[in-house]
Amino acid sequence: MSYMITAECINCSACEMECPVRAITSGPSQYVIDPGVCIECEGYYPVARCKWACPVDACVPERAHYLAKSATMLNKGAPPIVLTKLDPGGRVPAGVGG
């Protein structure tokens, strides 16, 4: 089992810098841990370096329940609204989708 980063992540990159095997990368909205690379720092440190470095305790051992809940939440609710720039007259400028 590897570690994971929960939604509490504030994108500070502290965990990325501390990971000895570079299993942490920047994702679309928060940092993510590659479970195939993560070694949990077992045998190297008494506490996983990401957990030690995270200021908001977002690095935790991977939990199947949390992952299932996150996947379910992604499929609920209204789709996001995409905002576009309008010119002063309220029209969408040429070349801008909308």
PyMOL commands that set and color helices and strands:
alter all, ss='L'
color gray80, all
select helices_A, chain A and resi 14-18+49-53+64-74
alter helices_A, ss='H'
color red, helices_A
select strands_A, chain A and resi 3-5+24-26+31-33+59-61
alter strands_A, ss='S'
color yellow, strands_A
deselect
rebuild
show_as cartoon
